[in-house]
């Protein structure tokens, strides 16, 4: 493995959101993984990574949480800049979920939150954690909201978006969702499609999704749908190359309708096909189907 193959991934996020699942998945993919590494030891690890005579794995994933100090965590962005100049590909992945989901997960597993105590409730611990590491979410290369995910979905996303990502190539996620289940927090762009004709109000189409021919035929005939697709294509034809030119690694685009079954699925499917034609690396996900 040459120098250009060296890769350091820091996985951070909220306790209970899935950080351990991400690290385990990367370990299965031959990454050398370390969880809960104190930031004070990070420089020592990096020195070993830079040393060509040291027999350390060239692909490393490190888990970090809110038990590190704010000052230690805040220097990570600058550290990444310096490492990228040394031909080490660095990425920060942030895993999050809603407060309700996190509370439910801790209650079901009966595990203790790392910041909770006899005097700090679970809800207060979650808020303290958000305050402590929220700045990492702002600078993360990739944010993943696991609120509506099963474990196998999270593992698949890690495999597709991180492990199989081609070097210096934009990984583009296209997602459909329903507003009734909340807006995905990890999206860079969110488009509201509730202004389009809704197949749900046709009883013969209600049981189908935007991937099924009856709904596809119905929406394909609507002038407003045609116009929406045309405008979206023009928008992304111009702006995606701008993100690529800025060395952006990941981009997530979400399309929402009321239930996340018909209009958003149809538009996401159609645009994903267009992107694939132009050679883009696409991950297509229908959150609420």
N, C-alpha and C positions, 0 to 999 in steps of 0.2 A: 504494500500500500504506500503510495507516495504522499508527499506533503500536502498536495491539494485534496487528498481524501480525508484529512483530519477534520473532525467535526465535534463541536461541543454544544450540547443542548442543555439548557437549564429549564427544568419543569417546576413551575411554581403555581400557586393557586390556593383556593380555600379548602380547608380540611373537610373531607367528605365529598368533595366534588369529583374526585377520580384521579388525583395525582399518582397514587400508587398503581392504579390500573395502567396508566400511561407508561410509567417506568417499567412495569413488568412486561408490557408489550414490547418496549424498546429492547429490554434484556433478551427477550425471545428472538429478537432480530439482530442479535450479536453485539448490542451496545454494552459497554462496561457501565453499569449503573450504580449510583451511590445515592441513597436517600437521606434527607435531613443533614446534609453536610454543612457544618458551620462555615460561614463566609470567611472566617479568619483562616481557614485551611484551604481556601480556594486557590490562592496564589501558589501554594506549594504544589497542588495538583497540576496547575497550569505549567509550572516549571518542568515538571516531569513529562507533560504532554509535549512540550517544546524540545525536550532533550532527545535527539535522534538515537542516542545510545541507550536510552531507558526503555525497557520492554513493557511499555504501557499501551493499552488498546488505543487505537487511533480514533475510535468513535465512542464518545463518552456522554452519558446523560446523568445529570445531577438534579436531585430534588431538593428544593429549598422552601421553607415555610416562614410563618410570621414569628417564629421564635428567634430569628436573627434580628439584629438591631436595624432600625430604619436607616441609620448612617451606612451600615455595611451593605444593605440591599441597594441603596441609592447609587452606589458607584458602579453597579453592574453594566448599565448602558455604556459608560466610558470604557470599561474593561472590554466590552464586545468590540468597540471601534478599534482598539489597539490590537486585538487578536485577529480581526479581519485583515489588518494590514500585514499580518504574519502568515497569511494563507491558511488560517484556521477558520472554517465556516462555523459561525456561532449563531444560535437562535434561542430566543426566550419564548417558551410556550406557557400560557396562563390558562388554568382550568378553573372554571367557576360554575355556580349554580345559584338558584334563587334561595332566599332565606327559608321559605316554606319547605322546599325540597331538602335542604341541608338539615333542617330540624327533624324532618320525618326520617331521614336516613340515620341520624344519630340515635333517634328513639327506637328505630327498628333493630339496629345492631347493638344497642346498649353500650356503645363505645363512648368514652369520654373525649370531649373536645380538648385539644392541647392547651387552649387558653382558658378553659373553664376551671372553676374551683368551688369551694364551699361558699365563697362570697361573690363569685361571678357566674351568673346564669348562662345557659347555653345561648340564648338570644344575644346577650351582651357580649359573649365571647366571639360570636360570629361577626358582630359589628366591630369589635376591637380588631379582629383579623382583617376585615375589609379596610379599616383605616390604616393598618400597619403596612399592608402590601398592595394597596390600591394603585400606587404609582407604578408598580410592575405591570399591572393590567394596561396602563396607558401606553407603555413603551414596548409591549410584547409584540413579537413578530406574528404570533398566531394566538388568538383567544378562542377557547372552546367552551361553550355553555352546555353543560351536561344535564340540565334540568329535565329535558324531555328525552333523554337517551337511555337505552339499555346498555349493559356492559359490552355486548358484542358490537354495538354500533360505535362506541368509543374506540374499541380496539381497531375496528376497520378504518376509522378516520385516521388514526395514528399511522397505520400501515400505508394508507393511500396518500395522505397529505405530507407526511414527514419522511418515513422510511423509504418510500419509492419516488420521492420527489427528485426530479433531475436537477443537477447543479445549475444555478443561475437561470432557472426557468420558473416563471410564475405559476403557482398552484392555484387554480380557480375553483372555488366551491359555489355551486348553484343550489339554492335551497328554496323549497316551497313551504309555506306555513299558514296556519289559521290564526287570525287575530284573536279569536275567542280563547285561544290557549296562550296568548302572550307573544310579544315580539322577541325574536332571538337576539340575545345580547351580543353575540359574537359576530354580527354582520357589519360589514363596512358600508354597504348600500342596502337600503330597504325601500321596496317599491310597493305601493298600495294599489291593488288591482280591483278593489271593491266597486269601482265605478263601471266595470265591464258587465255585460249581461250575465246573469247568474243561472247556470244550468240547473241549480238546485230547485228552482221554482217550476221546472218541468218534471212532473212525476216520473215520466219514462226515463229521465236521465239521472235522477237523484241517486240511484244506487251505484252509478258508475263513478270513475275518477277521471281526471284530466289525461290519463294514459290510455283510456279506452276509446275505441273508434266512435261510438255514438256522441260522446262529449267532444272529441276532436272535430268531428264533422260539424257539430253545432257551432262551436266557437270559431272555427275556420271561416264560416260564412258571415260572421259579424264584422261590419265595417270598423267599429270602434276597436275590436280586437286586432284587426289587421293594422290599423293605425298605431296602436300601442306597440306591437311587435316591430313595426318599421322604425318608430322613434327610438325604441330601446336598442335596436341594432346599430343605428347611427350613433347613439350616445356611447355605446361600448366600443364600437369600431374606432372612435376617436380617443377615448379615455384609457382603455386598457393598455395600449402602447405607451401612454404617458407613465403609468404605474410601472411597466416593465423597464422603461428607460431610467426610472428612479430606483432600480434594483429592488423593487418590492418582491418579497418571497411568496406572500399569501394574499389572496383577496377573496372575500366572502360576500356574495350577493344574494339577498333574500327577496322573494316575491310572496306577498301575502294577499289572501282573500278571507272571507268570513270564516269558513270552516277548514280551509287548507286542503280541499279535496278536488276542486274542479279548475277554477280559473288560474290559480297560482301554480298548480301542477302542470297545466297545459303550457303556460308561458315558460316555466322553467324547463320543461322538456324541449320546447321548440328552440329556445336560445342555447341550450346545451348542445343540441345538434349543430347549430350554426358555429359555435365556438370550436367544436371538434373538427369541423370541416377546415377551419383555419389552423389546425394543428395545436390548439391549446390543450394543456393538461387539465382535465375536468373531473371533478367529483360532484355527482348529482345526488342530492338528498331530499326526500319528501318527508318532512318532519312529522306531519299529522295524518299521513295516509296509512 
